Amino acid sequence: MHRQHPVGRPHVVYLGGFGRSGSTLLERVLGGIPGWTNVGELVDLPRSVHPHNELCGCGRDFSDCSFWSEVGRRAHGEDGWSHAALQRLVDLRQGIARQRQLGRLLVAARTGAGADDFIAKIADYQRGSRSRFTIVKSKPGSGNAPGRMPKASPWAGPLLASTM
């Protein structure tokens, strides 16, 4: 079933798979098609990409990439990808978007029911995810930014938390 997509919001295509199943390869192939933009490990940015200063697709270390530095400033203020901002994102994801939370996420998605603090964390997680994808979409230099953004992951929790 195709849902109408709000104008101005990014269209993120979440590719679910298992480790070593080819989902990242498919993500990269789609990112090379006009109208698609591959943003890499945006979901894992606070947990692994930033702390390990992994290489960006441009070939620079994450901390030296002007594109991601600007995204960090626009998303989190002048301090950008500060330790405090990143730790907040890690804590939020661990609180709601882990495999062990799938049952609670499914109940919340299906019924809207759940503990108020859990529902509030889901809303906060969604706002943050949407904000980062919207910033990437609008950032000059993001390739075919007006199009779709494929995101591959073997984890269902972030997908469900982001799309409820």
Secondary structure as GFF3:
##gff-version 3
##sequence-region A 1 164
A	DSSP	beta_strand	11	16	.	.	.	ID=ss1
A	DSSP	alpha_helix	23	31	.	.	.	ID=ss2
A	DSSP	pi_helix	45	49	.	.	.	ID=ss3
A	DSSP	three_ten_helix	62	64	.	.	.	ID=ss4
A	DSSP	alpha_helix	66	76	.	.	.	ID=ss5
A	DSSP	alpha_helix	83	96	.	.	.	ID=ss6
A	DSSP	three_ten_helix	99	101	.	.	.	ID=ss7
A	DSSP	alpha_helix	102	111	.	.	.	ID=ss8
A	DSSP	alpha_helix	116	138	.	.	.	ID=ss9
A	DSSP	beta_strand	148	153	.	.	.	ID=ss10
A	DSSP	alpha_helix	156	163	.	.	.	ID=ss11
###
